[in-house]
Amino acid sequence: MAHPSRAQADLHLRVRRVIKVSRTTSIHSRTLGSIRSILCECEQIGSNANPEQRVLFSFEGSVTFSRLWKDREALREGAEVLLWKPWENVKTSTISTMLCHRFAVAPNSD
C-alpha cells in the first residue's frame, strides 16, 4: 500500500503524545533493538465521537518490513495515522486501549 487513501481508512487519528516505545530484547533476534510497538495518546480527526483514544500500534503483522520501518520512523507526535479494521479494544477499570496492527502514517502528516 504505497499511498493509503484518507477517505478509505476506517479511522483517522493524530498522535498527541508517544507514551512508550517497546523494542525487541532477544539476543537471538537479528533485529535486536527494533521497535515492536508504540503506545500513543491520539485524537480522532473529523469526528466528535471518542475524541481521545489510547492506541497500541503493533509492528508485528503482515505488512512488509520496509513499509513498517518507514512508519516506525514517522509515528511521532503530530503524525496523522490511518487505521483499518479489525482492531481490538481492551478496557480496564480506568483505561481503554485500542490494539491495532493495520495502520499507516499518512504521507506529509508532519
C-alpha positions as CSV (number, residue, x, y, z in Angstrom):
1,M,0.0,0.0,0.0
2,A,2.1,2.9,-1.3
3,H,-0.1,5.9,-0.6
4,P,-3.1,4.9,1.6
5,S,-6.3,6.9,1.0
6,R,-7.5,9.0,3.9
7,A,-11.1,8.5,2.6
8,Q,-10.8,4.7,2.7
9,A,-9.4,4.4,6.2
10,D,-11.8,3.2,9.0
11,L,-10.4,5.6,11.5
12,H,-8.3,8.8,11.2
13,L,-6.1,9.8,14.2
14,R,-3.5,12.3,15.1
15,V,-0.8,11.4,17.6
16,R,-0.8,13.7,20.6
17,R,1.8,12.0,22.7
18,V,4.1,9.0,22.5
19,I,3.8,7.2,25.8
20,K,6.1,4.1,25.4
21,V,8.2,2.5,22.7
22,S,8.7,-1.2,23.1
23,R,11.8,-2.8,21.5
24,T,12.9,-6.4,20.9
25,T,15.2,-7.7,23.6
26,S,16.0,-11.3,22.5
27,I,19.8,-11.7,21.9
28,H,18.8,-14.4,19.4
29,S,16.9,-11.9,17.2
30,R,18.5,-10.4,14.1
31,T,16.5,-7.3,14.8
32,L,17.7,-6.7,18.4
33,G,16.6,-3.2,19.5
34,S,14.0,-2.9,16.7
35,I,10.7,-1.3,17.6
36,R,7.9,-3.8,18.2
37,S,5.1,-1.5,19.3
38,I,4.4,2.1,20.2
39,L,1.8,3.2,22.7
40,C,0.3,6.7,22.0
41,E,-2.4,9.0,23.1
42,C,-4.3,10.1,19.9
43,E,-7.1,12.4,19.0
44,Q,-9.7,11.4,16.4
45,I,-9.8,13.6,13.3
46,G,-13.1,14.5,11.7
47,S,-15.4,13.3,14.4
48,N,-16.6,14.2,17.9
49,A,-17.1,10.6,19.0
50,N,-14.3,9.3,21.2
51,P,-12.1,12.4,20.5
52,E,-9.2,11.0,22.6
53,Q,-8.0,7.4,22.2
54,R,-5.1,5.4,23.6
55,V,-3.6,3.2,20.9
56,L,-1.0,0.5,20.9
57,F,0.4,0.3,17.3
58,S,1.9,-3.1,16.8
59,F,4.6,-3.7,14.2
60,E,4.2,-7.4,14.3
61,G,2.0,-8.4,11.4
62,S,1.6,-9.0,7.7
63,V,2.9,-5.7,6.3
64,T,6.4,-5.7,4.6
65,F,9.4,-4.7,6.7
66,S,10.3,-1.7,4.5
67,R,6.8,-0.2,5.0
68,L,7.0,-0.9,8.7
69,W,10.3,0.8,9.1
70,K,9.0,4.0,7.4
71,D,6.0,4.0,9.8
72,R,8.2,3.4,12.8
73,E,10.3,6.4,12.0
74,A,7.2,8.6,11.2
75,L,5.0,7.6,14.1
76,R,5.7,10.5,16.4
77,E,3.8,13.5,18.0
78,G,1.7,15.3,15.4
79,A,1.7,12.4,12.9
80,E,-1.6,11.6,11.2
81,V,-2.4,7.9,11.2
82,L,-4.9,5.9,9.2
83,L,-6.3,2.7,10.7
84,W,-8.2,-0.2,9.1
85,K,-10.3,-2.8,10.8
86,P,-10.0,-5.2,12.6
87,W,-8.7,-3.8,15.8
88,E,-9.3,-4.8,19.4
89,N,-10.4,-2.6,22.3
90,V,-9.1,-3.6,25.7
91,K,-10.7,-2.0,28.8
92,T,-9.7,-1.9,32.4
93,S,-11.5,-0.1,35.1
94,T,-9.6,3.1,34.3
95,I,-8.1,2.8,30.8
96,S,-9.3,1.8,27.4
97,T,-6.7,0.9,24.8
98,M,-7.1,0.1,21.1
99,L,-4.7,-2.6,19.8
100,C,-4.0,-2.1,16.1
101,H,-1.7,-3.6,13.6
102,R,-3.4,-2.4,10.3
103,F,-2.3,1.2,10.0
104,A,-0.2,3.7,8.1
105,V,1.2,7.1,8.8
106,A,-0.3,9.5,6.3
107,P,2.1,11.0,3.8
108,N,3.1,14.6,4.6
109,S,1.5,14.5,8.1
110,D,4.2,16.5,9.8
